[in-house]
Every structure is written in structure tokens, then in C-alpha cells.
Amino acid sequence: MSKIAIMGAMPEEIAPLLKKVENIKKVEYANNAYYQATYKGKELVIAYSKIGKVFSSLTASTLIEKFGCSTLLFSGVAGAINPSLHIGDLIIADKLCQHDLDITIFGHPHGFVPEGAVFVETDIRLREIAKVVAEKNELTLIEGTIATGDQFVASNERKEFILSTFKADAIEMEGASVATVCDALNVPFFVLRAISDTANDDAGMDFDEFMVGSAIISANFILEMVENIDQ
């Protein structure tokens, strides 16, 4: 049976998952912990990467190459750029980009390097499963562009730059790097984020207050998706 990877960036993003899965076996590897488990008959490997693009790339690669996961789901929180998104709302990425990747001095667009792409698209089938889960639970689910960078955005100026440059709906610190790994290794992947702040000057305070609750919302949604994924 194939395995489904579920990733978060922080302990708080996978803690709600670990409370609900069974037969947990902790494996230490590459300075990180990976939790092999089962849920409703499905084999899972759950891990938090630590914050940022480097650590999330390492964890995604490990989940695929060492643990043999053939599908990867990312569950976590994000800051809202789209004004229609509010704290606790859910967004799934149809594509992701790196807002802090900048070699524009050489004539390339923001977010691009040669032999790469500005945007990486997520798996359509997994997005359709998410929409079914949202409809069943009468949840509003926004599908849009998520921008990733190695900075916690708490600035209206930076927020406006990301909006105007990438037309992004939300921002976070891991999704596009995970997308790049999965795309290169031909592994279907999906990124779900619950909004924890609005990436403005109050983002730090909002994040601390709402992050745990938003992480629980995202984790519960991901587990219901797992039930609907054929292995």
C-alpha cells in the first residue's frame, strides 16, 4: 500500500493530526522526527519540517525518498493578502511561487530562475477531493495563488508588492519549496492553509493569538481528505 505524507512547518500544525491517528511509530532521521501512523486504514507519515524553505525542502524530499510516500499533503497556516480572506478561512493553492526569489537584475521576472518556473501547480485531483470535503461540511474554500518566502510578512508595503507582482491570495514560508520538490519527483501534492493573520502591521499579534486554532481547522480538513484518497 502506498503512503500519504502529511507535512506541517511547526509542531502546532501536526499536533492535531497526531491526536487522531493510530499505531504511531516515531522515526528519527536527518535531525527531524517522522511519525509513521495509520488513519481509517490508510498509511501515513507525518512530520513538521521547521520553518522556512530549506527545512521544508529537506523534509519533503525525505518523506518521498526515504519513506516512500507517493502523495504529499501540506497542512498549516498562512497570512491573507486577498481581502476576502479572514482569520480561520481555508485556502487551497492552485499554484505557488517564491516571492523572495529575485534575480531581476539579470532580466528575469521575480520568482524565476533559469530552468525553473515562477509558478508550480498543485495536483488537480487532490484539489477536487478538497472541494468535495468542503461542500460536505458546508465550508467556504477559496482556491488561489499562495506565495512563499523566507520571511514572516508583517508589512503593508511588502504585502502590496506580493499582491501586485504575483496576484497572490495568501503568503507563508514553505509551500512553494515543497511544490518544487514534489514537482521534480513527480509526486502529486496539495497545500491547504488556514488563515492566521492578515500579513499587515498587526500580523505578529494576530498570528500568536489565532495560529493554534487555525492549525486545528486545517488539520481536521486534511484528515477528512485522507479518507477520500485512493491508495
N, CA and C of each residue as an Amber inpcrd file, in Angstrom:
protein
   693
   0.8480000  -1.2020000   0.0000000   0.0000000   0.0000000   0.0000000
   0.8760000   1.2420000   0.0000000   0.5300000   2.2170000  -0.8280000
   1.2990000   3.4490000  -0.8670000   1.0430000   4.2840000   0.3850000
   1.9390000   5.2020000   0.6550000   1.8470000   6.0260000   1.8580000
   1.5450000   7.4680000   1.4900000   0.7880000   8.1170000   2.3670000
   0.4750000   9.5240000   2.2050000   1.3020000  10.3190000   3.2100000
   2.0310000  11.3000000   2.7190000   2.7720000  12.1930000   3.6000000
   1.8940000  13.3670000   3.9810000   1.9360000  13.7320000   5.2640000
   1.2930000  14.9660000   5.7140000   2.3510000  15.8090000   6.4090000
   2.5370000  17.0080000   5.9000000   3.5520000  17.9140000   6.4150000
   2.9370000  19.1450000   7.0500000   3.6040000  19.6510000   8.0550000
   3.3810000  20.9880000   8.5680000   4.7400000  21.6290000   8.7490000
   4.7600000  22.8700000   9.1420000   6.0390000  23.5420000   9.3770000
   6.4100000  23.5510000  10.8530000   5.3940000  23.5910000  11.7180000
   5.6220000  23.7490000  13.1500000   4.9430000  22.6270000  13.9230000
   5.4070000  22.3590000  15.1540000   4.7670000  21.3080000  15.9580000
   3.2660000  21.5080000  16.0990000   2.8370000  22.7710000  16.2310000
   1.4150000  23.0610000  16.4200000   0.5780000  22.6620000  15.2060000
   1.2250000  22.5600000  14.0350000   0.4770000  22.2360000  12.8200000
   0.2580000  20.7360000  12.6520000   1.0800000  19.9170000  13.2920000
   0.8530000  18.4730000  13.1970000   0.2950000  17.8700000  14.4850000
   0.3330000  18.6180000  15.5870000  -0.1840000  18.0900000  16.8570000
  -1.6330000  17.6210000  16.7560000  -2.5250000  18.3770000  16.0860000
  -3.9090000  17.8960000  15.9700000  -4.0160000  16.5990000  15.1760000
  -3.1080000  16.3890000  14.2340000  -3.1020000  15.1440000  13.4610000
  -2.7040000  13.9740000  14.3430000  -1.6530000  14.1580000  15.1260000
  -1.1350000  13.0630000  15.9480000  -2.1280000  12.6330000  17.0220000
  -3.0480000  13.5260000  17.3840000  -4.0680000  13.1710000  18.3680000
  -5.1220000  12.2250000  17.8110000  -5.2320000  12.1620000  16.4880000
  -6.3230000  11.4100000  15.8700000  -5.8780000  10.1510000  15.1280000
  -4.5930000  10.0210000  14.8520000  -4.1210000   8.8390000  14.1150000
  -3.7840000   7.7180000  15.0860000  -3.5240000   6.5420000  14.5370000
  -3.2650000   5.3560000  15.3610000  -1.9410000   4.7240000  14.9800000
  -1.4970000   3.7970000  15.8370000  -0.3030000   2.9740000  15.5810000
   0.9120000   3.8430000  15.2560000   1.1230000   4.8510000  16.0680000
   2.2040000   5.7990000  15.7890000   3.5690000   5.1830000  16.1120000
   4.4660000   5.3210000  15.1460000   5.8610000   4.9090000  15.3390000
   6.7460000   6.0870000  14.9620000   7.5300000   6.5590000  15.9260000
   8.3940000   7.7210000  15.7010000   9.7440000   7.2690000  15.1630000
  10.1710000   7.8950000  14.0810000  11.4660000   7.5860000  13.4700000
  12.2900000   8.8650000  13.4290000  13.4940000   8.8180000  13.9930000
  14.3940000   9.9680000  13.9490000  15.2980000   9.8530000  12.7210000
  15.3520000  10.9240000  11.9430000  16.1920000  10.9020000  10.7410000
  16.5300000  12.3340000  10.3300000  17.7810000  12.5740000   9.9940000
  18.2370000  13.8660000   9.4740000  17.8120000  15.0250000  10.3800000
  18.0590000  14.8590000  11.6600000  17.7400000  15.8950000  12.6540000
  16.2570000  16.2570000  12.6930000  15.4230000  15.2650000  12.4280000
  13.9820000  15.5240000  12.4780000  13.2650000  14.2590000  12.9310000
  11.9950000  14.4170000  13.2940000  11.1700000  13.2800000  13.7100000
  10.0700000  13.0540000  12.6800000   9.8880000  11.7820000  12.3270000
   8.8470000  11.3870000  11.3750000   7.9490000  10.3750000  12.0780000
   6.6390000  10.5520000  11.9270000   5.6790000   9.7090000  12.6380000
   4.9230000   8.8450000  11.6370000   5.2650000   7.5630000  11.6160000
   4.5200000   6.6160000  10.7890000   3.2600000   6.2380000  11.5620000
   2.1150000   6.2350000  10.8810000   0.8460000   6.0150000  11.5660000
  -0.1930000   5.4980000  10.5810000  -1.3650000   5.1720000  11.1020000
  -2.4950000   4.7860000  10.2430000  -3.7060000   5.6370000  10.6130000
  -4.5790000   5.8280000   9.6290000  -5.8260000   6.5510000   9.8560000
  -6.8730000   6.0220000   8.8960000  -7.9330000   5.4360000   9.4460000
  -9.0270000   4.8770000   8.6480000  -8.4940000   3.9110000   7.5790000
  -7.4940000   3.1110000   7.9800000  -6.9350000   2.1120000   7.0680000
  -5.8770000   2.6260000   6.1140000  -5.5530000   3.9060000   6.1870000
  -4.5400000   4.4880000   5.2990000  -3.2060000   4.6110000   6.0390000
  -2.1190000   4.3620000   5.3190000  -0.7820000   4.5130000   5.8940000
  -0.2970000   5.9420000   5.6980000   0.1420000   6.5460000   6.8010000
   0.5930000   7.9270000   6.7680000   2.0150000   8.0470000   7.3070000
   2.7010000   9.0990000   6.8660000   3.9290000   9.5390000   7.5150000
   3.7700000  11.0400000   7.7400000   3.8310000  11.4500000   9.0060000
   3.5580000  12.8250000   9.3950000   4.8320000  13.4620000   9.9330000
   5.0830000  14.7060000   9.5450000   6.2690000  15.3960000  10.0470000
   6.0700000  16.9020000   9.9890000   6.7110000  17.6050000  10.9150000
   6.8370000  19.0510000  10.7360000   8.2890000  19.3330000  10.3720000
   8.4720000  20.2640000   9.4780000   9.7890000  20.4540000   8.8840000
  10.6880000  21.4090000   9.6560000  10.1010000  22.2770000  10.4400000
  10.6690000  23.5310000  10.9300000  10.3930000  24.5910000   9.8680000
  10.4740000  25.8410000  10.2890000  10.0230000  26.9440000   9.4400000
  11.0090000  27.2280000   8.3050000  10.4820000  27.5420000   7.1300000
  11.2980000  28.0410000   6.0350000  11.4770000  27.0750000   4.8880000
  12.0060000  27.6240000   3.7890000  12.0990000  26.8700000   2.5430000
  13.1440000  25.7530000   2.5820000  14.2610000  25.9900000   3.2410000
  15.3150000  24.9660000   3.2630000  14.8520000  23.7310000   4.0310000
  14.3650000  23.9410000   5.2430000  13.9270000  22.8050000   6.0550000
  12.7410000  22.0800000   5.4270000  11.8250000  22.8310000   4.8200000
  10.6700000  22.1600000   4.2140000  11.0720000  21.3610000   2.9790000
  12.0640000  21.8350000   2.2340000  12.5770000  21.0680000   1.0920000
  13.2040000  19.7570000   1.5610000  13.9840000  19.8420000   2.6270000
  14.6260000  18.6500000   3.1790000  13.5840000  17.6330000   3.6370000
  12.5680000  18.1050000   4.3370000  11.5530000  17.1940000   4.8790000
  10.7110000  16.5710000   3.7690000  10.3300000  17.3760000   2.7980000
   9.5480000  16.8330000   1.6760000  10.3490000  15.7750000   0.9290000
  11.6190000  16.0530000   0.6820000  12.4710000  15.0900000  -0.0170000
  12.6030000  13.7980000   0.7760000  12.7550000  13.9180000   2.0860000
  12.8920000  12.7360000   2.9430000  11.6220000  11.9000000   2.9530000
  10.4740000  12.5630000   3.0520000   9.1980000  11.8440000   3.0490000
   9.0250000  11.0260000   1.7690000   9.4970000  11.5600000   0.6690000
   9.3490000  10.8700000  -0.6160000  10.4310000   9.8200000  -0.8170000
  11.6820000  10.2180000  -0.6240000  12.8040000   9.3400000  -0.9800000
  13.0960000   8.2740000   0.0730000  13.0080000   8.6150000   1.3630000
  13.3140000   7.6240000   2.4050000  12.0860000   6.8190000   2.8070000
  10.9390000   7.4980000   2.9690000   9.7510000   6.8170000   3.4810000
   8.8190000   6.3290000   2.3780000   9.1070000   6.6720000   1.1350000
   8.3520000   6.1300000   0.0070000   6.9430000   6.6670000  -0.1390000
   6.7050000   7.8820000   0.3090000   5.3620000   8.4590000   0.1730000
   5.0970000   8.8280000  -1.2870000   3.8950000   8.5190000  -1.7490000
   3.5610000   8.7510000  -3.1560000   2.5780000   9.8990000  -3.3440000
   2.1150000  10.4780000  -2.2420000   1.2580000  11.6620000  -2.2570000
   1.6620000  12.5130000  -1.0700000   1.6610000  13.8410000  -1.2490000
   2.0450000  14.7140000  -0.1410000   0.9860000  15.8010000   0.0520000
   0.5220000  15.9120000   1.2990000  -0.4440000  16.9380000   1.6830000
   0.2120000  17.8700000   2.6970000   0.1150000  19.1700000   2.4610000
   0.6710000  20.1310000   3.4190000  -0.4810000  20.8080000   4.1470000
  -0.3980000  20.8150000   5.4660000  -1.4310000  21.4170000   6.3070000
  -0.7990000  22.4690000   7.2000000  -1.3610000  23.6800000   7.1880000
  -0.7840000  24.7030000   8.0400000  -1.5500000  25.9980000   7.9970000
  -0.8640000  27.0700000   8.3600000  -1.4910000  28.3870000   8.4320000
  -0.7870000  29.3500000   7.4920000  -1.4610000  30.4590000   7.1960000
  -0.9150000  31.4520000   6.2730000  -1.4700000  32.8270000   6.6090000
  -0.8080000  33.8340000   6.0580000  -1.3010000  35.1950000   6.1510000
  -2.1260000  35.5290000   4.9220000  -3.1810000  36.2970000   5.1070000
  -4.0680000  36.6490000   3.9990000  -3.5740000  37.8910000   3.2790000
  -3.6420000  37.8310000   1.9420000  -3.4440000  39.0230000   1.1100000
  -4.7760000  39.4110000   0.4810000  -5.4860000  38.4210000  -0.0290000
  -6.8160000  38.6340000  -0.5880000  -7.7360000  39.1910000   0.5140000
  -8.3170000  40.3770000   0.3030000  -9.1330000  40.9690000   1.3600000
 -10.3900000  40.1790000   1.7110000 -10.7630000  39.2340000   0.8560000
 -11.9450000  38.4170000   1.1640000 -11.6190000  37.2810000   2.1280000
 -10.3250000  37.0850000   2.4190000  -9.9210000  36.0430000   3.3630000
  -9.8250000  36.6230000   4.7750000 -10.3900000  35.8790000   5.7260000
 -10.3790000  36.3050000   7.1230000  -9.7890000  35.1940000   7.9870000
  -9.4410000  35.5360000   9.2060000  -8.8170000  34.5650000  10.1040000
  -9.7270000  33.3430000  10.2770000  -9.1320000  32.1640000  10.0730000
  -9.8730000  30.9060000  10.1600000 -10.3480000  30.3840000   8.8250000
 -10.3600000  31.2340000   7.7870000 -10.7780000  30.7940000   6.4520000
  -9.7670000  29.8180000   5.8650000 -10.2280000  28.9980000   4.9280000
  -9.3810000  27.9980000   4.2920000  -9.0650000  28.3860000   2.8500000
  -7.8140000  28.2030000   2.4640000  -7.4040000  28.4040000   1.0780000
  -6.5880000  27.2110000   0.6210000  -6.8730000  26.7360000  -0.6030000
  -6.0310000  25.7180000  -1.2130000  -5.2950000  26.3680000  -2.3790000
  -4.0550000  25.9570000  -2.5660000  -3.2460000  26.5370000  -3.6310000
  -3.5290000  25.8440000  -4.9550000  -3.8450000  26.6320000  -5.9890000
  -3.8220000  26.0480000  -7.3280000  -2.4180000  26.1640000  -7.9120000
  -1.6800000  27.1830000  -7.4380000  -0.2700000  27.3010000  -7.8170000
   0.4580000  28.0880000  -6.7270000   1.7870000  27.9170000  -6.7010000
   2.6090000  28.5690000  -5.6860000   3.8230000  29.2150000  -6.3250000
   4.3490000  30.2430000  -5.6630000   5.5320000  30.9310000  -6.1560000
   6.4080000  31.3410000  -4.9790000   7.6520000  31.7370000  -5.2780000
   8.5910000  32.2130000  -4.2610000   8.7210000  33.7310000  -4.3880000
   8.0970000  34.4450000  -3.4700000   8.0660000  35.9030000  -3.6020000
   9.4010000  36.5680000  -3.2810000  10.2960000  35.8580000  -2.5910000
  11.5820000  36.4530000  -2.2230000  12.7220000  36.0250000  -3.1530000
  12.4080000  35.3020000  -4.2090000  13.4280000  34.8690000  -5.1700000
  13.6020000  35.9830000  -6.2030000  14.7830000  36.5800000  -6.2330000
  14.9440000  37.8070000  -7.0120000  16.2940000  37.8540000  -7.7290000
  16.2780000  37.5370000  -9.0330000  17.4410000  37.8010000  -9.8850000
  16.9880000  38.6820000 -11.0570000  16.1330000  39.6440000 -10.6990000
  15.6160000  40.5620000 -11.7180000  16.7210000  41.4110000 -12.3380000
  17.8460000  41.5580000 -11.6590000  18.9710000  42.3190000 -12.2040000
  19.4440000  41.7410000 -13.5380000  19.1910000  40.4390000 -13.7520000
  19.6000000  39.7690000 -14.9920000  18.4680000  39.7040000 -16.0150000
  17.3900000  40.4250000 -15.7520000  16.3090000  40.4960000 -16.7210000
  15.2220000  39.4590000 -16.5540000  15.2770000  38.6870000 -15.4600000
  14.2570000  37.6640000 -15.2130000  13.1510000  38.2360000 -14.3370000
  11.9360000  37.6990000 -14.4410000  10.8640000  38.1600000 -13.5560000
  11.0870000  37.7110000 -12.1210000  10.4550000  38.4010000 -11.1920000
  10.5050000  37.9780000  -9.7890000  10.0240000  36.5280000  -9.6780000
  10.7030000  35.7510000  -8.8260000  10.2950000  34.3750000  -8.5750000
  10.8200000  33.3610000  -9.5670000  11.6630000  33.7930000 -10.5140000
  12.1170000  32.8940000 -11.5840000  13.6210000  32.7150000 -11.5470000
  14.0650000  31.4830000 -11.7970000  15.4660000  31.2060000 -12.1030000
  15.5080000  30.3780000 -13.3810000  16.5690000  30.4880000 -14.1680000
  16.6600000  29.6870000 -15.3880000  16.4610000  28.1960000 -15.0980000
  15.7290000  27.5390000 -15.9890000  15.3580000  26.1240000 -15.8800000
  14.3250000  25.8850000 -14.7890000  13.7890000  26.9590000 -14.2310000
  12.7160000  26.8420000 -13.2510000  11.4490000  27.4720000 -13.8000000
  10.5520000  27.8190000 -12.9050000   9.2970000  28.4570000 -13.2980000
   8.8550000  29.3750000 -12.1710000   8.1430000  30.4280000 -12.5050000
   7.6330000  31.3260000 -11.4750000   6.5940000  30.6110000 -10.6220000
   5.7020000  29.8600000 -11.2550000   4.6290000  29.1770000 -10.5470000
   4.7330000  27.6580000 -10.7230000   4.4020000  26.9220000  -9.6680000
   4.2920000  25.4650000  -9.7160000   2.8540000  25.1150000  -9.3470000
   2.1990000  24.3290000 -10.1840000   0.7930000  24.0000000  -9.9610000
   0.6300000  22.7540000  -9.1050000  -0.4070000  22.7480000  -8.2950000
  -0.7090000  21.5970000  -7.4470000  -1.5550000  20.5820000  -8.2130000
  -1.7810000  19.4370000  -7.5930000  -2.4870000  18.3330000  -8.2430000
  -3.9910000  18.6110000  -8.3320000  -4.5200000  18.5420000  -9.5380000
  -5.9420000  18.8510000  -9.7600000  -6.8440000  17.8670000  -9.0180000
  -6.4810000  16.5780000  -9.0600000  -7.3300000  15.5600000  -8.4150000
  -7.4520000  15.8140000  -6.9150000  -6.3600000  16.1760000  -6.2710000
  -6.4000000  16.4480000  -4.8330000  -7.2090000  17.7060000  -4.5350000
  -7.1340000  18.6780000  -5.4140000  -7.9510000  19.8800000  -5.2190000
  -9.4350000  19.5540000  -5.3330000  -9.7780000  18.6480000  -6.2440000
 -11.1870000  18.2590000  -6.3930000 -11.6800000  17.5190000  -5.1500000
 -10.8290000  16.6790000  -4.5710000 -11.1980000  15.9970000  -3.3290000
 -11.4550000  17.0260000  -2.2260000 -10.6070000  18.0500000  -2.1640000
 -10.7750000  19.0990000  -1.1550000 -12.1060000  19.8200000  -1.3260000
 -12.4920000  20.0640000  -2.5550000 -13.7620000  20.7640000  -2.8010000
 -14.9520000  19.9120000  -2.3720000 -14.8440000  18.6000000  -2.5640000
 -15.9040000  17.6940000  -2.1180000 -16.0220000  17.7170000  -0.5980000
 -14.8730000  17.6790000   0.0790000 -14.8690000  17.7210000   1.5470000
 -15.4600000  19.0350000   2.0460000 -15.0980000  20.1360000   1.4040000
 -15.6120000  21.4480000   1.8150000 -17.1250000  21.5220000   1.6390000
 -17.6050000  21.0100000   0.5130000 -19.0450000  21.0480000   0.2510000
 -19.8100000  20.1920000   1.2530000 -19.2670000  19.0220000   1.5400000
 -19.9080000  18.1090000   2.5000000 -20.0480000  18.7600000   3.8760000
 -19.0350000  19.5420000   4.2620000 -19.0280000  20.1560000   5.5870000
 -19.5160000  21.6000000   5.5800000 -20.0430000  22.0160000   4.4230000
 -20.5640000  23.3760000   4.2670000 -19.5290000  24.4230000   4.6620000
 -18.2960000  24.2090000   4.1930000 -17.1970000  25.1300000   4.4520000
 -16.8850000  25.9320000   3.1980000 -16.5510000  27.1870000   3.3890000
 -16.0970000  28.0050000   2.2710000 -14.6180000  27.7290000   2.0360000
 -14.2830000  27.4070000   0.8000000 -12.9050000  27.0690000   0.4480000
 -12.4980000  27.9280000  -0.7430000 -11.4940000  28.7480000  -0.5520000
 -11.0030000  29.5800000  -1.6440000  -9.8260000  28.8910000  -2.3140000
  -9.8260000  28.9110000  -3.6340000  -8.7230000  28.3400000  -4.4140000
  -7.9490000  29.5020000  -5.0230000  -6.6350000  29.5440000  -4.7990000
  -5.8860000  30.6780000  -5.3080000  -4.3870000  30.4810000  -5.2410000
  -3.6780000  31.5620000  -5.4890000  -2.2150000  31.5430000  -5.5220000
  -1.6510000  31.8030000  -4.1330000  -0.7120000  30.9610000  -3.7340000
  -0.0230000  31.1410000  -2.4540000   1.4400000  31.4680000  -2.7430000
   1.9320000  32.5180000  -2.0990000   3.3230000  32.9500000  -2.2590000
   4.1280000  32.5440000  -1.0320000   5.3410000  32.0770000  -1.2760000
   6.2200000  31.5700000  -0.2250000   7.4910000  32.4010000  -0.1590000
   7.9730000  32.6420000   1.0460000   9.2490000  33.3300000   1.1990000
   9.8380000  33.0990000   2.5650000  11.1320000  33.2980000   2.6850000
  11.8120000  33.1050000   3.9630000  11.7500000  34.3800000   4.8110000
  10.5360000  34.8440000   5.0070000  10.3180000  35.9810000   5.8980000
   8.8660000  35.9580000   6.3470000   8.6520000  36.3130000   7.6110000
   7.2900000  36.4670000   8.1110000   6.8440000  37.8670000   7.7320000
   5.8770000  37.9700000   6.8460000   5.4510000  39.2610000   6.3280000
   4.4990000  39.9260000   7.3170000   4.9030000  41.0790000   7.8170000
   4.0780000  41.8730000   8.7290000   4.2230000  43.3400000   8.3210000
   4.0320000  43.5850000   7.0420000   4.2410000  44.9090000   6.4730000
   3.2630000  45.1420000   5.3400000   2.5260000  46.2210000   5.4220000
   1.5900000  46.5450000   4.3500000   2.3140000  46.7710000   3.0260000
   3.5070000  47.3570000   3.0880000   4.2710000  47.6250000   1.8720000
   4.6750000  46.3200000   1.1750000   5.1980000  45.3720000   1.9520000
   5.6090000  44.0830000   1.3730000   4.3850000  43.3190000   0.8720000
   3.3290000  43.3830000   1.6180000   2.0760000  42.7210000   1.2310000
   1.5940000  43.2380000  -0.1220000   1.6490000  44.5450000  -0.3290000
   1.2120000  45.1320000  -1.5950000   2.1230000  44.7260000  -2.7430000
   3.4260000  44.6200000  -2.4670000   4.3570000  44.1710000  -3.5020000
   4.0120000  42.7550000  -3.9630000   3.7590000  41.8630000  -3.0150000
   3.4620000  40.4620000  -3.3550000   2.1400000  40.3720000  -4.1070000
   1.1820000  41.1670000  -3.7090000  -0.1050000  41.1850000  -4.4020000
   0.0430000  41.6750000  -5.8350000   0.7410000  42.7800000  -6.0280000
   0.8560000  43.3630000  -7.3670000   1.7600000  42.5410000  -8.2800000
   2.7720000  41.9000000  -7.7090000   3.7370000  41.1520000  -8.5210000
   3.2360000  39.7660000  -8.8910000   2.6230000  39.0710000  -7.9440000
   2.2530000  37.6680000  -8.1490000   0.7480000  37.4160000  -8.1500000
  -0.0470000  38.4540000  -7.8650000  -1.5050000  38.2880000  -7.7190000
  -1.8200000  37.1950000  -6.6990000  -1.0310000  37.1570000  -5.6290000
  -1.1830000  36.1110000  -4.6190000  -2.3590000  36.3960000  -3.7000000
  -2.9560000  35.3320000  -3.1980000  -4.0720000  35.4300000  -2.2590000
  -3.6250000  35.2680000  -0.8130000  -2.5230000  34.5330000  -0.5970000
  -2.0310000  34.2850000   0.7590000  -0.5230000  34.0860000   0.7200000
   0.1050000  34.2480000   1.8640000   1.5570000  34.0840000   1.9570000
   1.9210000  33.2130000   3.1450000   3.0030000  32.4670000   2.9650000
   3.5250000  31.5970000   4.0130000   5.0050000  31.3480000   3.7280000
   5.6030000  30.3310000   4.3680000   7.0590000  30.2030000   4.3270000
   7.5650000  28.8330000   3.8650000   6.6900000  27.9610000   3.3440000
   7.1470000  26.6190000   2.9590000   6.5590000  26.0760000   1.6600000
   5.3730000  26.4690000   1.2950000   4.6260000  25.7730000   0.2530000
   5.3130000  25.6530000  -1.0850000   5.9040000  26.7370000  -1.5890000
   6.4950000  26.7000000  -2.9330000   7.7340000  25.8160000  -2.9860000
   8.4720000  25.7340000  -1.8840000   9.6460000  24.8560000  -1.8740000
   9.2300000  23.3930000  -1.8720000   8.1770000  23.0760000  -1.1160000
   7.6280000  21.7180000  -1.1410000   7.0940000  21.4060000  -2.5360000
   6.4380000  22.3850000  -3.1500000   5.9080000  22.1980000  -4.5020000
   7.0250000  21.8980000  -5.5020000   8.1330000  22.6000000  -5.3750000
   9.2570000  22.3970000  -6.2870000   9.8220000  20.9890000  -6.1680000
   9.9470000  20.5040000  -4.9300000  10.4420000  19.1410000  -4.6990000
   9.4860000  18.1120000  -5.2880000   8.2090000  18.2340000  -4.9750000
   7.2220000  17.2580000  -5.4440000   7.1010000  17.2680000  -6.9640000
   7.1270000  18.4530000  -7.5450000   7.0460000  18.5650000  -8.9990000
   8.2250000  17.8800000  -9.6670000   9.4190000  18.0770000  -9.1280000
  10.6220000  17.4730000  -9.7030000  10.6090000  15.9510000  -9.5940000
   9.9920000  15.4380000  -8.5170000   9.9790000  13.9950000  -8.2700000
   8.6680000  13.3390000  -8.7080000   7.8200000  14.1110000  -9.3900000
   6.5550000  13.5900000  -9.9410000   5.6470000  12.9950000  -8.8700000
   5.5490000  13.6760000  -7.7540000   4.6850000  13.2460000  -6.6560000
   3.5150000  14.2300000  -6.5490000   2.2730000  13.7340000  -6.6560000
   1.1140000  14.6230000  -6.5040000   1.1300000  15.2930000  -5.1260000
   0.8700000  16.5990000  -5.0990000   0.9240000  17.3050000  -3.8270000
  -0.2000000  18.3260000  -3.7460000  -0.4270000  18.7700000  -2.5180000
  -1.5670000  19.6370000  -2.2180000  -1.1830000  20.5170000  -1.0450000
  -1.5760000  21.7790000  -1.0870000  -1.2650000  22.7050000   0.0030000
  -2.5570000  23.3580000   0.4890000  -2.8590000  23.1460000   1.7620000
  -4.0180000  23.7510000   2.4140000  -3.5290000  24.6550000   3.5300000
  -4.0630000  25.8510000   3.5840000  -3.7030000  26.7820000   4.6470000
  -4.9640000  27.3840000   5.2620000  -4.9590000  27.4870000   6.5770000
  -5.9880000  28.2290000   7.2890000  -5.3970000  29.5810000   7.6620000
  -6.1600000  30.6330000   7.4840000  -5.6450000  31.9770000   7.6940000
  -5.4720000  32.2630000   9.1970000  -4.2580000  32.7110000   9.5560000
  -3.9440000  33.0160000  10.9540000  -3.7290000  34.5090000  11.1930000
  -3.5150000  35.2720000  10.1130000  -3.2850000  36.7090000  10.2390000
  -3.5050000  37.3350000   8.8760000  -3.4310000  38.6560000   8.8210000
  -3.6600000  39.3330000   7.5540000  -2.4060000  40.0340000   7.0280000
  -1.2360000  39.5720000   7.4680000   0.0650000  39.9920000   6.9140000
   0.2920000  41.4930000   6.9590000  -0.4000000  42.1840000   7.8740000
  -0.2180000  43.6240000   7.9760000   0.6210000  43.9390000   9.2170000
   0.5780000  45.1780000   9.6650000   1.4230000  45.5760000  10.7910000
   1.0360000  44.8930000  12.0980000  -0.1610000  44.3100000  12.1610000
  -0.5990000  43.5990000  13.3640000  -0.4160000  42.0810000  13.2450000
   0.2570000  41.6320000  12.1940000   0.3180000  40.1990000  11.9030000
   0.9450000  39.3920000  13.0240000   1.9760000  39.9210000  13.6590000
   2.6370000  39.1720000  14.7260000   1.7050000  38.8620000  15.8760000
   0.9210000  39.8590000  16.2790000  -0.0370000  39.6560000  17.3810000
  -1.1580000  38.7070000  16.9680000  -1.6850000  38.8850000  15.7610000
  -2.7520000  38.0080000  15.2770000  -2.2730000  36.5660000  15.1870000
  -1.0560000  36.3630000  14.6680000  -0.5230000  35.0190000  14.4860000
  -0.4540000  34.2850000  15.8210000   0.1070000  34.9420000  16.8330000
   0.2330000  34.3050000  18.1440000  -1.1270000  33.9230000  18.7200000
  -2.1170000  34.7540000  18.4720000  -3.4310000  34.5230000  19.0580000
  -4.2210000  33.4440000  18.3380000  -4.1090000  33.4040000  17.0080000
  -5.0120000  32.5610000  16.2240000  -4.3550000  31.3440000  15.5720000
  -3.0350000  31.2190000  15.6840000  -2.3420000  30.1580000  14.9590000
  -2.8150000  28.7650000  15.3390000  -2.9270000  28.4630000  16.6130000
  -3.2990000  27.1060000  17.0480000  -4.6880000  26.7440000  16.5550000
  -5.6390000  27.6590000  16.6980000  -6.9930000  27.3790000  16.2360000
  -7.0590000  27.1660000  14.7380000  -6.3240000  27.9780000  13.9990000
  -6.2980000  27.8290000  12.5420000  -5.6350000  26.5170000  12.1370000
  -4.5970000  26.1200000  12.8520000  -3.9110000  24.8600000  12.5550000
  -4.8400000  23.6710000  12.7550000  -5.6790000  23.7190000  13.7820000
  -6.6360000  22.6380000  14.0350000  -7.6450000  22.5390000  12.8980000
  -8.1340000  23.6850000  12.4340000  -9.0750000  23.7020000  11.3150000
  -8.4520000  23.0310000  10.0910000  -7.2220000  23.3980000   9.7880000
  -6.5320000  22.8410000   8.6220000  -6.2890000  21.3440000   8.7780000
  -5.8420000  20.9210000   9.9620000  -5.5370000  19.5070000  10.1930000
  -6.7790000  18.6270000  10.0810000  -7.8890000  19.0790000  10.6450000
  -9.1240000  18.2960000  10.5620000  -9.5630000  18.1230000   9.1110000
  -9.4120000  19.1610000   8.3330000  -9.7830000  19.1070000   6.9240000
  -8.8960000  18.1130000   6.1820000  -7.5980000  18.1520000   6.4520000
  -6.6480000  17.2520000   5.7880000  -6.9800000  15.7970000   6.0850000
  -7.3260000  15.4760000   7.3260000  -7.6450000  14.0860000   7.6700000
  -8.9010000  13.6060000   6.9580000  -9.8570000  14.4820000   6.7720000
 -11.0390000  14.0710000   6.0200000 -10.6810000  13.8460000   4.5510000
  -9.7560000  14.6190000   4.0480000  -9.2850000  14.3690000   2.6810000
  -8.6260000  12.9910000   2.5740000  -7.8360000  12.6270000   3.5720000
  -7.1420000  11.3330000   3.5700000  -8.1440000  10.2010000   3.3600000
  -9.3040000  10.2990000   4.0000000 -10.3230000   9.2600000   3.8740000
 -10.7770000   9.0820000   2.4280000 -10.6650000  10.1400000   1.6290000
 -11.1680000  10.1150000   0.2730000 -10.1010000   9.9020000  -0.8040000
  -8.8790000   9.6740000  -0.3660000  -7.7900000   9.4390000  -1.3180000
  -7.6280000   7.9290000  -1.5360000  -7.6770000   7.5080000  -2.7650000
  -7.4600000   6.0960000  -3.0960000  -5.9720000   5.8100000  -3.0990000
  -5.5830000   4.7350000  -2.4000000  -4.1640000   4.3550000  -2.3670000
  -3.9180000   3.1430000  -3.2400000
